[in-house]
Amino acid sequence: MKKIAYVLLTLTALFVITTAFAAEAKVPSTSISKALQIAKNKDDYAGLKSAKFDVEGKIYNISYVTKNGNVETLKISKVSGKEVK
């Protein structure tokens, strides 16, 4: 009887975990390649300096060199795919 209870408990736990992962998978997100494409579409973009991802804020920090030689930093939200001020 204990074995049946353990099996049922395990199957229930697996069901709950997979349901949680499926719900998280439906959340829209922006990939790093899409974020880099947004940065490259800027008018003054000349070259990529660095690209980092802030896990806590879910923000891509993309630094790029402008046409006049300055370094600009662009923050793009992973969730919405829009620029964060």
C-alpha positions in Angstrom: 0.0 0.0 0.0 2.9 2.3 0.8 4.4 1.8 -2.7 1.1 2.7 -4.4 0.9 5.9 -2.3 4.5 6.8 -3.2 3.8 6.2 -6.9 0.7 8.4 -6.8 2.5 11.1 -4.9 5.3 11.1 -7.4 2.9 11.2 -10.4 1.1 14.1 -8.8 4.3 16.0 -8.2 5.4 15.4 -11.8 2.1 16.7 -13.1 2.3 19.9 -11.0 5.9 20.5 -12.1 5.2 20.0 -15.8 2.1 22.2 -15.6 4.2 25.0 -14.0 6.9 24.7 -16.7 4.3 24.8 -19.4 2.8 28.0 -18.0 6.2 29.6 -17.8 6.9 28.5 -21.4 3.9 30.5 -22.6 5.3 33.8 -21.3 6.6 35.8 -24.3 10.3 36.7 -24.3 12.8 38.4 -26.6 16.0 36.6 -27.6 19.4 38.1 -27.5 19.6 38.1 -31.3 16.4 40.1 -31.5 17.8 42.6 -28.9 21.0 42.9 -30.9 18.9 43.6 -34.1 17.1 46.4 -32.2 20.4 47.9 -31.3 21.7 47.6 -34.9 18.7 49.4 -36.2 19.7 52.6 -34.3 20.6 55.5 -36.6 24.0 56.1 -35.0 25.1 52.5 -34.6 28.6 51.7 -35.8 29.7 48.6 -33.9 29.0 46.3 -31.0 31.1 46.8 -27.9 29.4 44.3 -25.4 26.2 42.6 -24.7 25.2 41.4 -21.2 22.1 40.0 -19.6 20.8 41.1 -16.2 19.1 38.0 -14.7 17.4 39.8 -11.9 15.9 42.6 -14.0 15.5 40.5 -17.1 17.1 43.2 -19.2 19.7 43.0 -22.0 22.4 45.6 -21.6 23.9 46.3 -25.0 26.8 48.7 -25.4 27.7 49.9 -28.9 30.0 52.5 -30.5 28.2 55.3 -32.3 29.3 56.8 -35.6 31.1 59.7 -33.9 33.0 57.4 -31.6 31.0 57.6 -28.4 29.8 54.5 -26.4 26.1 54.3 -25.8 24.3 51.7 -23.6 20.9 50.4 -24.6 18.7 48.5 -22.2 16.1 46.2 -23.7 13.5 44.2 -21.6 13.5 40.5 -22.2 9.7 40.3 -21.5 8.4 43.1 -23.7 11.3 43.5 -26.2 11.1 47.3 -25.8 13.8 49.8 -24.8 13.9 50.5 -21.0 14.8 54.0 -20.0 
